[in-house]
Every structure is written in C-alpha cells, then in structure tokens.
Amino acid sequence: MNTISHQLEDTVEQESKLKPKLPKNYKVILLNDDYTPMEFVVDVIQKVFRKTHDEATKIMLQIHTEGIGICGIYPLEIAETKMNQVLNLSKESQHPLQCIIEKI
C-alpha cells in the first residue's frame, strides 16, 4: 500500500507542475485604402468588433492617418472569424477594405 500511495503522490505532483498553455493571440488589423468611405469603416468596426461609435471613429482615424488600425486581439479562431466577417462585408458592399491578422 505504501508504494501505491507514493506513486499517486508522484503523479499528482507531476500533474500540478504541468500548466495549460494559453492560446496565442492575434491582432485583427484593418488597412487603409483610398476608396472605402470612412462611414463604412466605422460601421464595420461597430458591427464586427462591437465598438461604440466613438471607439470606432478613433480606430478609423488611426487607419486613415497611420495606414493601419488594430480593432481587437483574439485567439486565432476568433481573429480569423472577425477577419472573414470584415472581408465579406466589404465584398458585399463592393469596397476594397482589407483586413489581416498578425500573431502577437
């Protein structure tokens, strides 16, 4: 019995040393272009990233002045989904707005 309880203690100790790995995060980034209306960009940011009008406007202005704007940071699957939502909305509205994801 002593050997079994000792093995159990070793197993529990080994398991407690293992820490679960957190998923890698990705930035979802919108890119500036000369054709997509600013109002459309604000609307997309509000819809896809659930930002307020003021937050979306601030991100849109950053995109306009700096060329890119980070709309959010998410695990890979969520970042890919958000990127695809942006690209689909842009395509449906016939705008060239581009969205990429970048590993942090």
C-alpha positions as CSV (number, residue, x, y, z in Angstrom):
1,M,0.0,0.0,0.0
2,N,2.8,2.4,0.8
3,T,4.2,2.1,-2.8
4,I,0.8,2.8,-4.3
5,S,0.2,5.9,-2.3
6,H,3.8,7.1,-3.0
7,Q,3.2,6.6,-6.8
8,L,-0.1,8.5,-6.5
9,E,1.7,11.4,-4.8
10,D,4.3,11.5,-7.6
11,T,1.6,11.5,-10.2
12,V,-0.3,14.3,-8.5
13,E,2.9,16.3,-8.1
14,Q,3.8,15.9,-11.8
15,E,0.3,17.0,-12.9
16,S,0.5,20.1,-10.7
17,K,3.7,21.1,-12.4
18,L,2.1,21.0,-15.8
19,K,0.4,24.2,-16.7
20,P,-2.1,24.5,-19.5
21,K,-0.8,26.6,-22.4
22,L,-2.9,29.6,-23.2
23,P,-3.8,30.1,-26.8
24,K,-1.7,32.5,-28.8
25,N,-3.4,35.8,-29.5
26,Y,-3.7,37.6,-32.8
27,K,-4.2,41.3,-33.7
28,V,-7.0,42.0,-36.2
29,I,-5.9,44.9,-38.3
30,L,-7.7,47.0,-40.9
31,L,-5.7,48.5,-43.7
32,N,-6.1,51.9,-45.2
33,D,-7.2,52.4,-48.8
34,D,-8.2,55.5,-50.8
35,Y,-11.6,54.2,-51.8
36,T,-13.5,52.8,-48.9
37,P,-15.8,55.5,-47.2
38,M,-14.9,56.4,-43.7
39,E,-18.5,55.9,-42.6
40,F,-18.4,52.3,-43.9
41,V,-15.2,51.6,-41.9
42,V,-16.8,53.0,-38.7
43,D,-19.9,50.9,-39.4
44,V,-17.9,47.7,-39.9
45,I,-15.8,48.3,-36.8
46,Q,-19.0,48.8,-34.8
47,K,-20.7,45.7,-36.2
48,V,-17.9,43.2,-36.2
49,F,-15.9,44.3,-33.2
50,R,-18.8,45.7,-31.1
51,K,-17.1,49.1,-30.5
52,T,-19.0,52.2,-29.7
53,H,-19.3,54.9,-32.3
54,D,-16.6,57.0,-30.6
55,E,-14.2,54.0,-30.4
56,A,-14.9,53.0,-34.0
57,T,-14.3,56.6,-35.2
58,K,-11.0,56.7,-33.3
59,I,-9.8,53.5,-34.9
60,M,-11.0,54.7,-38.3
61,L,-9.0,57.9,-37.9
62,Q,-5.9,55.9,-36.9
63,I,-6.4,53.7,-40.1
64,H,-6.7,56.9,-42.2
65,T,-3.7,58.7,-40.7
66,E,-1.3,55.8,-39.9
67,G,-2.3,53.3,-42.6
68,I,-3.4,50.6,-40.2
69,G,-5.6,50.2,-37.1
70,I,-5.9,47.4,-34.6
71,C,-9.5,46.6,-34.0
72,G,-9.0,43.8,-31.4
73,I,-6.9,41.0,-30.1
74,Y,-8.3,37.5,-30.1
75,P,-7.3,33.8,-30.1
76,L,-6.7,32.5,-33.7
77,E,-10.1,31.1,-34.5
78,I,-11.9,34.2,-33.3
79,A,-9.5,36.5,-35.1
80,E,-10.0,34.5,-38.4
81,T,-13.7,34.8,-38.0
82,K,-13.6,38.5,-37.4
83,M,-11.3,39.0,-40.4
84,N,-13.6,37.0,-42.6
85,Q,-16.6,39.0,-41.4
86,V,-14.9,42.2,-42.4
87,L,-13.8,40.9,-45.8
88,N,-17.3,39.6,-46.5
89,L,-19.0,42.9,-45.6
90,S,-16.5,44.7,-47.8
91,K,-17.1,42.4,-50.7
92,E,-20.9,42.7,-50.3
93,S,-20.7,46.4,-50.4
94,Q,-18.1,46.4,-53.2
95,H,-15.4,48.2,-51.1
96,P,-11.7,47.3,-51.2
97,L,-11.3,47.4,-47.4
98,Q,-8.7,44.8,-46.3
99,C,-8.3,43.1,-43.0
100,I,-5.4,40.9,-41.8
101,I,-4.4,39.1,-38.7
102,E,-1.0,39.2,-37.1
103,K,0.4,37.0,-34.4
104,I,1.4,38.8,-31.2
